[in-house]
């Protein structure tokens, strides 16, 4: 049976037993939280016509400002999917 932490939220984990994440660009190991803000169209956000800013937290290297590689890779996937969708829309013929 796993030991539970004081809050009863799951097993206790000792983070020092795992490798640290380091910046791929400069090798630094201290990061700070930042946000990438997306502009969500009002129709999607449910607010009608007003667009809504939507912050997504990311971690950036405190020394050089590089976004952690894992997050960068995920952002690249999202951007590639958006471009693919734009091309699909351009290629379709919609008649109203």
HELIX and SHEET records of a PDB file:
HELIX    1   1 UNK A   15  UNK A   17  5                                   3    
HELIX    2   2 UNK A   42  UNK A   45  1                                   4    
HELIX    3   3 UNK A   69  UNK A   91  1                                  23    
SHEET    1   A 2 UNK A  31  UNK A  40  0                                        
SHEET    2   A 2 UNK A  52  UNK A  61 -1                                        
END                                                                             
